[in-house]
Amino acid sequence: MSSRIAALGAALACGTLVLAQDVVPAWAGFHTWPYATVLAILALAIGRYALGARAGSDGPTGRRLVPAMLGALVVAAAGLSSGLLGPDTETVQRAPGTVAPLPDVGAAAFFAAADAAAIGRGDAGIVLRRRNAAAVELSPGERSFLGATVLELAAQPAAYIEARDGRGNHLTITQPTNAAFLSPVLLFPERIVISGETLPADSFAAPALGRQIKAFYFSKAASAPHPQLHPGESVLFAVNDDSGHLLAGAIGFAQSGQEITLGGVRLRPSIGTYPALVISAVPYPLALWVGGLLFLAGLAYAFGRPFQTQKVANRTATSA
């Protein structure tokens, strides 16, 4: 009896650990040896009990439990395969209006165009297009399973920048280091340490005025220690000339929707979020369904039969 309880406990623990990959698929721990080792130990315990039970070590109930144990082993194998062979979680970030090929998924991700209002709302989405298959639309907070892969969106800090000259004329913004050269949306992909704080950073240029501008994103938490800032998100701008030298007095903060003039450039950020695509490996759904159903059916077969037998016996005794 004690070995049966231990095997059932191992099966439940194994199922919980494997299903966790579907619940929090981006956790890096699923692709580590400690996780795989725990699953392997649980699978070994389940297998040893199943072999002994099949030989009669746990009586008739143990023999009837063998299918359930086989189902648990199928689930364990699916979890081990995903953890050891599946690729690590990948985050794909692109500018609005661009396309990212995803060869491992067999699809291409189309990042939706976004204006200042969309960045502020944070509701832009991504569409995955696959050959000979329906398109998959992803919105913030949604996830989609494609075979042994789960796709979900992660909101990342972003700012839509409007730039004008001293007369109010619109200035074209360029991002020489970005694939979307003319995009006015900053995604802050860099990380720069300033006064002990690690801040998301980006850069752009206003060629018409010969200005190179660095931008640093301050979250609500990062803004709190600075009494000169209003509570909330803000962007710190630093304006350089064409040679990369900082212009005198050309450093300043701007909140979302606030215009600031630095180095002859009038800048107004609209701060919000834009999604990045998070791609994670998960166990094959078919293996989980087969293993899970086999486990539940095995439990019903093992423990449901004695109750049926007892009910028949009671009915016979009552009739007599």
N, C-alpha and C positions, 0 to 999 in steps of 0.2 A: 504493500500500500504506500509506503513512504517513497519508493522509487517512482510510483505512478504520480504522486503529488509533485515530486520534483520535476518529472518530465512535463507535466501539464504547466507547471510554473515556468519552466524554460520555454515552452511553446508560446505562452502568453507574453513573456518578456521579449522573445524573438519577434513576434508579430508587432509589438509596440515599437521596438527599435526600427523595424523596417518601415512601418507606416509613418513614422516620424519623418522619413525622407520626403513623403508627399505633403506633410504639414509645413515643414520648414526646409524646403529643398536647397536653399542657398547656404545652409550651415556647412562650413568647410570641414567640420569634424567627421562627416560621413565618408570622406575620402582619405581617412587616416588609418594606420595600422591598429591602433587601440580599438577603434570601432569594429574593424574587421575581425580582430582577435576575439572580442566579446561575442560577436555573432557566431564565430566558428566554435567557440567553447559551448555555447548554447545548442548549436546544431549537433555537436558531438554527443552531448547529454541526451538529446532527443533520439538520435540514431541508436545509441547504445540501448536505451529503453525499448525502442521499437524492435530491435533484434532479439532482445531477451523475451519481450512479450510475445513475439511471434513463435518463439520456442516453447512458450507455456509458462514462463517464470512468474507471470502475474495472473494466471488463471484465465477463465473465459473472458472476463471483462478486459484484461490486458490485450488479448488477441483482437477483440473488437475495436480496441483503441488504435491499432496499427494504422488504419487509413488516416486517422486524425493526425498521427505523428508524421506520416508521409506528407500530408498537406502542410504541416508546419515546416518541414524540410524544404519544400518547394518555395515557401515564402522566404526562408533563410537564404536559399540559393539566389533568389532574385535580389535580395538586399546586398549580399556579398558581391554579386556581379555588378550592380550599379555602383557600389562604393569603390571597388577595386579597379574596374574596367571603364566606368563612366568618366567623361571628362570633368575637370574641375569647373566650378561655377564661373561663368564669364559674364561680364557686364559690358554691353555695347552702347556707347554714347555717340550720337551724331547730331549735327546741326539740323534745325527744321528744314524740311523740303529736300532732304538728301536720302540716299538709299544705301543700305549696308547689306552686302551678300553674306549669307549664313550657310556655308557649304555643309557643315555638320548637321544642320537641320533640313537641308534641301529646300531652302526658301530664301527670300530676300525681304528685308525689313524696310518699309517705307515710313520714314519719320514725317509726321504731318507738319505742314507749314503752320507758323504761329505768329500772330501779331502781338502787340503790347497787351491787349485785353486777354488773349489766350494764355500768355505767360503769367499774368496776374491771377487768373482763375486757376491755373494749373491743371486744365482739363484736356490738354492735347493728347492724342493717342498715337498708336503705331499700327500699321497694317502689314501682315505677313502674307506674301503671295507665293504660292507653290505651283509648280507645273502640274497640270491635269488635276488640280484640287481646288476646293473653294478657298477664298481668301479668309484669313483669320484676323479679326479686328480686336485689338486690345485697348482697353481704356484704363485709366488709373484705378488701382484696386482690384483689377481682374487678373486672372491667370488662365492659361490654356495648356492642355496636355497634348503633345504630339508624340505618340509612341512612348519612348523612354526619356522624353525631354519635357520639362515644364518651362513655360515662358511667362514672365510677369514683368510689370513695370515698376520701376523705383523712381520716385520723384527726386530730382536733383535741383540744386539752386540754379537759377537762371535770371538773366536781366535783358530786357529789350531796351536798346540804347537809341535815343534820338539826339542827333547832333546838329547844331546850327551855328552860323557865324554871327558876328556882332550885329549884323543887320537883320538877322532872323531868317536868312536863307538856309534851306535844308542842305546838309553836307552828307555826301556819300561816305559810308563807313566800310572799311575793308579789314579783313583779318588774314594777313599774309601767311600765318601758320595754320589756318583752318582750311579744311577741304571746301567749305562753303565760303568762298573768298569774300562775297558781298553780303554775308549775313549780318544783320544788326543785333543778333541774339548772342549773348555771352553765356557760355556753359561752365566757366570757371574750372577747367580740367586740371590746372596746375595746383600745387600746394607749396606755399611759401611761408617761412617762419619770420614773423615780425614781432619783436619784443617778447619772445617766448611763446607767442601764439601762432598756431598753424592755420593759415587762412587760405580758402579757395581763391585762385587768381586767374586772370585772363588778360588779354591785351588786344588792342585794335588801333586803327589809324584813321586820321582824317586827312587824306592826301591833298585836298584843295588848300588847306592851311599849313601843310607841312608839319603835322602834329602826330606824335606817337603817344598813345595813352595806355597806361596800365590801370587795371581795375581789380580791387580786392573786395570780396564779399564778406560782410559782417552780419552774422546771424543775430537773432535776439540775444542769445547767450553771450556772444562775443561783443555785442554793443553795450551790455550792462555795465562792465567796469569803466566805461568812458562817460563821465558825467556830461560832457559837452554834446553827446548824442541823445536824440530822442529815443525812447524805448522802441524797439522794432528793428527790422532789417534795414541795412543801408549799404551803399557802395562807396569805397574810398577810391577816388581818382587821383592819378599822378600824371601830369601832362609834360612830355618831353618834346624837344625840337627834333628836326630830322636827323640830327647827329646823335640823338639819344641822350642829350643833356637835359636835366630837369630845369624847367623854366621857373623863374623866381615867383614864389607865392602860388604855384600851380598845383597845390595839393588840397583836396577838400572832400568832405563827405556829402552825399546826397541820399535822401530817402526816396522811396518809391513815389514817382510823380513829381518830385521836387527838381527844379532846374537850378543848375549851378554853373557859373562862368569861371573857367580856368584857362589861362594861357590863350585867351581870345576865342575859346570854344565854349559854346553853351551846350551843356550836357543834361539830359533828363533820363534817368533810368526808370523802367517799370519792372519792379522786382517780383519774382514769383518762382515757379518751378517748371521744368520741362523733363519729360520722362527719359530714362535710360532703360534699355531692354536687358533683363537678367535671364540668362539661360542656364538651367541646372539639369543634371542627370537625375533620373528617378528610376525605381524598379519598373520593369515591364508590367503594365496594368493587367495583361492577360495572365501572367504568372501569379500575380497577387490574387486575382479573382479565382483562378483554378485552385491555388493553394488554400485560400481562405474558405472557399466552399467545401473543399475536401475535408478541411479541419472541422468545420461546423457539422458537416454530415457525419463524420466519424464520431464526434461527440454524441450526436443524437443516436447513432447506431449503438454505441457502447453503453450509454447510460439510459437511453429510452427503453431498450428492450427489457431490462429487469422490471421496470414499472408496468410495462404491458403484460409481462408474465404474471406479475402480482395481481393485476386487475382481473386477468382471466381466472386465476386461482380463486379470487374472492367471489367472482360470479358463479363459479362451479360449486363453491362451498355454500353459497346462498341458495342455489337451485336445489342442492341436495337437502 
